């Protein structure tokens, strides 16, 4: 009976969690015995689950935010190609494929960011020429800049090499350019 009495709080917490209350934690008795250590481990596990769940929510929000603009751009280009009877269908398809490839890279980068933030994926660093990367990302955004009436200019003299995560840096540059074009570069 004593053991059952000590386990009741853990059972109650497990039932609350199973019912959807992920904020429940097992109360500690302060006796610093095996039951308290088991409770501490359960609470640590629950905290980790909550952290992973929050990371998943943030990744989902980021994916929705970062893919909405390119999806809209892809749709608008496809619609314009359908309306413009003189448009070159091959050129329109090539632009759609390039846009889809960029969205896949964005999606992959966002998933990796979520995994890194959740602590389940180490950041893989490689030697990267940052000048070339900036030029590549700017080139991808040139059509969007033109549509917005802006000009992208890269002034990056010579190679600048660094050990970084290629995907994270590319995503950061994309976000900076995209936000600059959306929110105020004149």
C-alpha positions as CSV (number, residue, x, y, z in Angstrom):
1,X,0.0,0.0,0.0
2,X,2.8,2.4,0.8
3,X,4.3,1.8,-2.7
4,X,0.9,2.3,-4.3
5,X,0.4,5.6,-2.4
6,X,3.8,6.8,-3.6
7,X,3.0,5.9,-7.2
8,X,-0.4,7.6,-7.3
9,X,1.0,11.0,-8.2
10,X,3.0,9.5,-11.1
11,X,-0.1,7.6,-12.3
12,X,-2.2,10.8,-12.0
13,X,0.4,12.8,-14.0
14,X,0.6,10.1,-16.6
15,X,-3.2,10.1,-17.0
16,X,-3.2,13.9,-17.3
17,X,-0.5,13.8,-20.0
18,X,-2.4,11.1,-21.8
19,X,-5.5,13.3,-21.7
20,X,-3.4,16.1,-23.4
21,X,-2.1,18.2,-20.5
22,X,1.6,18.3,-21.3
23,X,2.2,20.8,-18.6
24,X,1.6,18.2,-15.8
25,X,4.6,17.2,-13.7
26,X,5.1,14.6,-11.0
27,X,5.3,16.2,-7.6
28,X,8.4,15.4,-5.6
29,X,8.1,14.4,-2.0
30,X,11.4,15.7,-0.8
31,X,12.6,12.4,0.5
32,X,15.3,12.1,-2.1
33,X,14.6,8.4,-2.6
34,X,14.1,6.3,-5.7
35,X,10.6,7.6,-6.2
36,X,11.8,11.2,-6.2
37,X,14.6,10.3,-8.7
38,X,12.1,8.5,-10.9
39,X,9.8,11.6,-10.7
40,X,12.7,13.9,-11.5
41,X,13.5,11.8,-14.6
42,X,9.9,11.7,-15.7
43,X,9.8,15.5,-15.3
44,X,13.0,15.9,-17.3
45,X,11.5,13.7,-20.0
46,X,8.3,15.8,-20.1
47,X,10.3,19.0,-20.3
48,X,12.2,17.6,-23.2
49,X,9.0,16.6,-25.0
50,X,7.6,20.1,-24.4
51,X,10.8,21.6,-25.9
52,X,10.6,19.3,-28.9
53,X,6.9,20.1,-29.4
54,X,7.6,23.9,-29.2
55,X,10.4,23.4,-31.7
56,X,8.0,21.6,-34.1
57,X,5.5,24.4,-33.7
58,X,8.1,27.0,-34.5
59,X,9.3,25.0,-37.5
60,X,5.8,24.7,-38.8
61,X,5.2,28.4,-38.4
62,X,8.6,29.2,-40.1
63,X,7.8,26.9,-43.0
64,X,4.4,28.5,-43.5
65,X,5.9,32.0,-43.4
66,X,9.0,31.3,-45.6
67,X,7.2,29.3,-48.3
68,X,4.1,31.5,-48.7
69,X,5.9,34.1,-50.8
70,X,7.7,31.7,-53.2
71,X,4.5,29.7,-53.6
72,X,2.5,32.9,-54.4
73,X,5.3,33.9,-56.8
74,X,5.2,30.5,-58.5
75,X,1.5,30.6,-58.8
76,X,1.5,34.1,-60.2
77,X,4.1,33.2,-62.8
78,X,2.2,30.1,-63.9
79,X,-1.0,32.1,-64.2
80,X,0.8,34.8,-66.2
81,X,2.2,32.1,-68.5
82,X,-1.3,30.7,-69.1
83,X,-2.7,34.2,-69.8
84,X,0.1,35.3,-72.1
85,X,-0.4,33.3,-75.3
86,X,2.9,34.6,-76.7
87,X,4.9,33.4,-73.6
88,X,7.5,30.7,-74.2
89,X,6.1,27.6,-72.3
90,X,9.5,26.1,-71.9
91,X,10.8,29.3,-70.3
92,X,7.8,29.4,-68.0
93,X,8.4,25.8,-66.9
94,X,12.1,26.4,-66.3
95,X,11.3,29.3,-64.1
96,X,8.7,27.2,-62.2
97,X,11.3,24.4,-61.7
98,X,13.8,26.9,-60.4
99,X,11.3,28.4,-58.0
100,X,10.3,24.9,-56.8
101,X,13.9,24.0,-56.3
102,X,14.4,27.1,-54.2
103,X,11.3,26.2,-52.1
104,X,12.7,22.7,-51.5
105,X,16.0,24.2,-50.3
106,X,14.1,26.6,-48.0
107,X,12.0,23.7,-46.7
108,X,15.1,21.6,-46.0
109,X,16.9,24.5,-44.3
110,X,13.9,25.2,-42.1
111,X,13.7,21.5,-41.1
112,X,17.4,21.5,-40.3
113,X,17.1,24.7,-38.2
114,X,14.2,23.1,-36.3
115,X,16.3,20.0,-35.6
116,X,19.3,22.0,-34.5
117,X,17.2,24.1,-32.2
118,X,15.6,21.0,-30.7
119,X,19.1,19.6,-30.1
120,X,18.5,16.5,-32.2
121,X,20.7,17.4,-35.1
122,X,24.3,18.7,-34.9
123,X,25.2,21.7,-37.1
124,X,27.4,20.4,-40.0
125,X,30.0,23.0,-40.9
126,X,31.9,23.1,-44.2
127,X,34.4,25.5,-45.7
128,X,32.3,28.0,-47.7
129,X,33.2,31.0,-49.8
130,X,30.8,33.6,-48.3
131,X,31.3,36.1,-51.2
132,X,30.2,33.5,-53.7
133,X,27.3,32.4,-51.5
134,X,26.1,36.0,-51.2
135,X,26.3,36.4,-55.0
136,X,24.4,33.2,-55.6
137,X,21.6,34.1,-53.2
138,X,21.4,37.6,-54.6
139,X,21.2,36.2,-58.1
140,X,18.2,34.0,-57.1
141,X,16.4,37.1,-55.8
142,X,17.1,39.4,-58.7
143,X,13.8,38.6,-60.5
144,X,11.9,39.3,-57.2
145,X,13.9,42.6,-56.7
146,X,13.0,43.7,-60.3
147,X,9.3,43.0,-59.6
148,X,9.6,45.1,-56.5
149,X,11.4,47.9,-58.4
150,X,14.6,47.4,-56.4
151,X,18.1,46.6,-57.4
152,X,20.3,44.1,-55.7
153,X,24.0,44.9,-55.8
154,X,26.7,42.6,-54.3
155,X,30.0,44.2,-53.4
156,X,32.1,41.3,-52.1
157,X,35.7,41.5,-53.1
158,X,37.5,38.2,-53.5
159,X,36.8,35.0,-51.7
160,X,35.9,35.1,-48.0
161,X,36.1,31.5,-46.6
162,X,34.6,30.4,-43.3
163,X,33.6,27.1,-41.6
164,X,29.8,27.5,-41.5
165,X,26.6,25.7,-42.1
166,X,25.9,26.3,-45.8
167,X,22.2,25.8,-45.4
168,X,21.8,28.1,-42.3
169,X,23.8,30.9,-43.9
170,X,22.0,30.6,-47.2
171,X,18.6,30.7,-45.4
172,X,19.7,33.7,-43.3
173,X,20.7,35.6,-46.4
174,X,17.5,34.6,-48.2
175,X,15.5,35.9,-45.2
176,X,17.4,39.2,-45.1
177,X,16.9,39.9,-48.8
178,X,13.3,38.8,-48.8
179,X,12.5,41.0,-45.8
180,X,14.4,43.9,-47.2
181,X,12.4,43.7,-50.4
182,X,9.1,43.3,-48.5
183,X,9.6,45.9,-45.8
184,X,11.4,48.8,-47.0
185,X,14.4,48.9,-49.2
186,X,13.8,51.9,-51.5
